[in-house]
Amino acid sequence: MWIKRIVIFGSGFRYSFILSRVNFGCKGLTNRDKILIKLFTEFYIGNDGVFVLKLIEHNSNAIVVSSLVNKMWEQFKYDHCN
């Protein structure tokens, strides 16, 4: 089922999966963040990354995956926004 969602439903599923796990703090989601999240999801994590994150979440919990995604998000921003 995950493969179907990731491949067939494509970027919408991947985007919402990642977006729901990134912590934006008090400031909320800006337009710049929306664009960066799309780039992060499509080019940094990709289909296989989302699949692996879903497997990790299935075998642990959402908190572990949120922590991983947030670390990856911070690294992505550091690498591409500085």
C-alpha positions as CSV (number, residue, x, y, z in Angstrom):
1,M,0.0,0.0,0.0
2,W,2.8,2.4,0.8
3,I,4.5,1.8,-2.5
4,K,1.2,2.5,-4.3
5,R,0.8,5.8,-2.4
6,I,4.4,6.8,-2.9
7,V,4.7,5.9,-6.6
8,I,1.1,6.3,-8.0
9,F,-0.1,9.2,-5.9
10,G,3.3,10.7,-6.1
11,S,4.5,14.0,-4.8
12,G,1.3,14.9,-3.0
13,F,1.6,12.0,-0.6
14,R,5.3,12.4,-0.1
15,Y,4.9,16.2,0.5
16,S,2.1,15.7,3.1
17,F,4.0,12.9,4.8
18,I,7.1,15.1,5.2
19,L,5.2,18.3,6.0
20,S,3.4,16.6,8.8
21,R,6.7,15.6,10.4
22,V,8.7,18.9,10.1
23,N,8.6,21.2,13.1
24,F,8.4,24.9,12.0
25,G,8.2,26.2,15.6
26,C,6.2,29.2,16.5
27,K,6.6,31.1,13.2
28,G,4.6,28.6,11.2
29,L,4.9,27.7,7.6
30,T,6.0,30.5,5.3
31,N,5.8,30.5,1.5
32,R,9.6,30.1,1.3
33,D,9.3,27.0,3.6
34,K,6.6,25.5,1.3
35,I,8.9,25.8,-1.7
36,L,11.9,24.4,0.3
37,I,9.8,21.5,1.6
38,K,8.8,20.6,-2.0
39,L,12.5,20.6,-3.0
40,F,13.5,18.7,0.2
41,T,10.9,16.1,-0.4
42,E,11.4,15.6,-4.2
43,F,15.2,16.0,-4.5
44,Y,16.7,15.3,-1.1
45,I,14.6,12.5,0.3
46,G,12.9,11.2,-2.8
47,N,10.7,8.1,-3.2
48,D,13.1,5.7,-1.6
49,G,13.7,8.0,1.4
50,V,10.0,8.3,2.1
51,F,9.6,4.6,1.8
52,V,12.4,4.0,4.3
53,L,10.9,6.6,6.7
54,K,7.5,4.8,6.5
55,L,9.2,1.5,7.3
56,I,11.0,3.1,10.3
57,E,7.8,4.7,11.5
58,H,6.0,1.3,11.2
59,N,8.7,-0.4,13.2
60,S,9.1,2.4,15.8
61,N,6.8,5.4,16.0
62,A,6.1,8.8,14.6
63,I,8.3,10.6,17.1
64,V,11.4,8.8,15.9
65,V,10.6,9.6,12.3
66,S,9.8,13.2,13.1
67,S,13.2,13.5,14.8
68,L,15.0,12.0,11.8
69,V,13.1,14.2,9.3
70,N,13.8,17.4,11.4
71,K,17.5,16.6,11.5
72,M,17.5,16.0,7.8
73,W,15.5,19.2,7.2
74,E,18.0,21.2,9.3
75,Q,20.9,19.8,7.3
76,F,19.1,20.5,4.0
77,K,18.5,24.1,5.0
78,Y,22.2,24.5,6.2
79,D,23.5,23.0,2.9
80,H,21.2,24.9,0.5
81,C,20.2,28.1,2.2
82,N,23.5,29.5,3.5
